[in-house]
Amino acid sequence: MAPHPISSEPGAATARKAELRRAALAARDALDPEARRAASAAITRILIDLPELKAARLVSAYWPIRSEVDPRAAVEAMLARGQRAALPQVTPDGLVFRAWQAGDALVAGRFGLSEPDPGLPEVEPDAMIVPLAAFDRLGQRIGYGAGYYDGAIARLSRDRPVVTVGVGFAAQEVERVPAEAHDRALRHVVTEAGPVVLRTA
């Protein structure tokens, strides 16, 4: 899905995104912990069976922080059926992805993240499980404000299509993300309620 810019005022868009981010993260944090675990399990089941993820050679995911959806069980299932996996590392040049297997040690990264060892091989995933703060039904997402995933998606998509699957709780949906030219829409969004039916406009 192509980017869908809807704001010509970057300052206004940034402020609106910050407002939506705060509200969506507050809604996520307010979910009962047991409800979050059950929702993550439901999302895992959907991810495992999503055809484009099943067909992927190498899937990147993330190690969850705070109240994020936990995708680790989905990644372990993909590894068990012979797929390869990667985790992101934040660098001064943006996100890089390093090959990861269950049991590999993680290191402390920026922003409180757990990241793969910098000595592991750098790889280029053909599918990405992407965290988010908020999303809309155009497949636009609001992240945490640094633009790391937008940059990585743009870079990886230069030579070949990359499947992007945003994961969040249904409570994180917003009516409209004020998308800007640099934003990259997601191919899929999955919540505990199932795959979100995305519109093109």
C-alpha positions in Angstrom: 0.0 0.0 0.0 1.4 3.4 -1.0 2.0 6.3 1.4 -1.2 8.4 1.7 -0.2 12.0 2.7 -3.1 13.9 4.1 -1.5 16.8 5.8 0.4 19.7 4.2 1.4 21.2 7.6 4.2 19.1 9.1 4.0 20.9 12.4 0.3 20.3 12.8 0.7 16.7 11.7 3.4 16.1 14.3 1.4 17.7 17.0 -1.7 15.6 16.1 0.4 12.4 16.0 1.7 13.1 19.4 -1.8 13.6 20.8 -3.0 10.4 19.1 0.1 8.5 20.3 -0.5 9.6 24.0 -4.2 8.5 23.8 -3.5 5.2 22.1 -0.7 4.3 24.4 -2.8 5.2 27.4 -5.6 2.9 26.1 -3.0 0.1 25.6 -1.6 0.6 29.1 -5.1 0.5 30.6 -5.8 -3.0 29.3 -5.8 -5.6 32.0 -2.5 -7.5 31.9 -4.3 -10.9 31.6 -6.4 -9.4 28.7 -3.2 -8.3 27.0 -1.7 -11.8 27.3 -4.8 -13.4 25.9 -4.9 -10.8 23.1 -1.2 -11.4 22.3 -1.9 -15.1 22.1 -4.8 -14.5 19.7 -2.6 -12.3 17.5 0.1 -15.0 17.6 -2.3 -17.5 16.1 -3.3 -15.1 13.3 0.3 -14.3 12.5 1.3 -17.9 12.3 -1.4 -18.6 9.7 -1.1 -15.3 7.7 -0.3 -16.5 4.1 2.3 -13.8 3.3 4.2 -14.5 6.6 4.0 -18.3 6.0 5.6 -17.7 2.6 8.4 -15.4 3.9 12.0 -16.6 3.9 13.1 -14.3 6.7 10.8 -12.5 9.1 11.9 -9.7 11.4 10.0 -9.1 14.6 10.8 -7.2 17.8 11.4 -7.9 21.5 8.4 -6.3 23.3 8.7 -3.5 25.9 6.1 -2.1 28.3 2.6 -3.1 27.2 3.3 -3.9 23.6 1.9 -7.0 21.8 4.3 -9.9 22.4 5.1 -11.5 19.1 7.8 -13.9 20.4 5.6 -17.1 20.3 4.8 -16.4 16.7 8.5 -16.1 15.8 9.4 -19.3 17.6 6.6 -21.1 15.6 8.1 -19.7 12.4 11.6 -20.8 13.4 10.2 -24.3 14.2 8.8 -24.7 10.7 12.1 -23.7 9.1 11.8 -20.0 8.5 14.6 -17.6 9.6 14.1 -14.7 11.9 15.7 -11.4 12.7 15.5 -8.7 15.3 16.2 -4.9 14.8 19.1 -2.9 16.3 18.9 0.9 16.5 22.1 2.5 15.1 23.0 6.1 14.2 22.1 5.2 10.6 18.7 3.8 11.4 17.5 0.2 12.0 19.6 -2.7 11.0 18.3 -6.3 11.3 20.4 -9.2 12.6 19.8 -12.9 12.3 18.3 -14.3 15.5 17.4 -17.7 16.8 15.6 -18.7 20.0 18.1 -18.8 22.8 20.4 -16.1 21.4 21.5 -13.7 24.1 20.2 -10.1 23.8 22.0 -6.9 24.7 20.7 -3.6 26.1 20.0 -1.1 23.4 18.8 2.5 23.3 15.3 3.5 24.6 15.3 0.5 26.9 15.2 -2.0 24.0 16.5 -5.5 24.1 18.5 -6.0 20.8 20.5 -8.7 19.1 24.2 -8.9 19.6 25.9 -6.5 17.3 28.3 -9.3 16.2 25.5 -11.3 14.6 25.2 -11.1 10.8 23.2 -8.3 9.3 20.3 -9.5 7.2 17.5 -8.1 5.1 14.1 -9.5 6.0 11.4 -10.0 3.3 8.6 -9.7 5.9 8.4 -7.5 9.0 6.2 -7.7 12.1 6.1 -4.1 13.1 5.1 -2.6 16.6 3.0 0.5 16.7 1.5 3.0 19.0 -1.7 3.6 16.9 -3.1 2.7 13.5 -5.9 3.5 11.2 -7.8 1.6 8.5 -5.7 3.0 5.7 -2.8 1.0 7.2 -1.0 4.1 8.5 0.7 3.7 11.8 2.0 6.0 14.5 5.2 4.7 16.0 7.2 6.2 18.9 8.2 9.3 17.0 11.7 8.6 15.7 10.8 7.3 12.2 13.1 4.2 12.4 10.6 1.8 10.9 9.5 4.1 8.1 13.2 4.5 7.1 13.8 0.8 7.3 10.7 -0.1 5.2 11.7 2.5 2.6 15.2 1.1 2.4 14.3 -2.5 2.2 11.5 -1.8 -0.4 13.8 -0.2 -2.9 14.7 -3.4 -4.8 11.9 -5.8 -3.8 8.5 -5.8 -2.1 8.6 -6.2 1.7 5.6 -7.6 3.6 4.8 -5.3 6.6 2.4 -6.5 9.3 1.6 -4.1 12.1 0.5 -5.6 15.3 -1.5 -3.8 18.0 -4.5 -4.2 20.3 -7.9 -3.1 19.0 -7.9 -0.3 21.5 -5.1 1.3 19.6 -7.1 2.0 16.5 -7.7 5.7 15.7 -10.0 7.2 13.1 -7.3 8.8 11.0 -3.5 9.1 11.2 -2.3 12.4 9.9 0.1 10.7 7.4 3.1 12.6 6.0 5.1 12.0 2.8 7.8 10.0 4.6 5.3 7.6 6.3 5.0 4.1 4.9 1.7 2.4 5.1 1.5 -1.2 6.3 0.4 -4.1 4.1 -1.5 -5.7 7.0 -2.6 -4.8 10.5 -3.5 -7.6 13.0 -5.3 -7.2 16.3 -6.8 -9.7 18.7 -10.1 -9.2 16.8 -8.4 -10.5 13.6 -6.8 -9.1 10.5 -8.0 -5.5 10.0 -9.7 -4.8 6.6 -7.8 -1.9 5.2 -9.1 0.7 2.8 -7.1 2.3 0.0 -8.5 5.8 0.5 
